[in-house]
């Protein structure tokens, strides 16, 4: 069996999955509070890992805070400072108690607007399914032809 060809093809599919998710981040990444795309410079974008594991599985690893970006957060939720302080330090925001409290209060009162990049990224994959299926089918047919030839 031509497993190398099949694994190579699955690797190409994994790369396309990553490109679609990142393209969706580029399209849907604008933070409405500051008016700029905050996803393209984020850990979600940079550390997104998509790879084929075996013949049945392509894995997508993404930071666990994606859910707050994807679905947002309703007002009335208090964010623990242990999550905010590292983010604030990385962004160069003073993490004194006043600033931390201000951000917590803002999220509590206004919530966080969701930016559904992941769902849309997966939706973008629909246009590729037929092409992928055709290429995988060709690889399998070559293998069957080789088997019957020998």
Helices and strands as residue ranges (DSSP letters): H 3-28, E 30-31, E 36-37, H 43-46, E 49-54, E 57-61, H 66-71, H 81-91, H 97-110, H 117-124, G 125-128, H 129-149
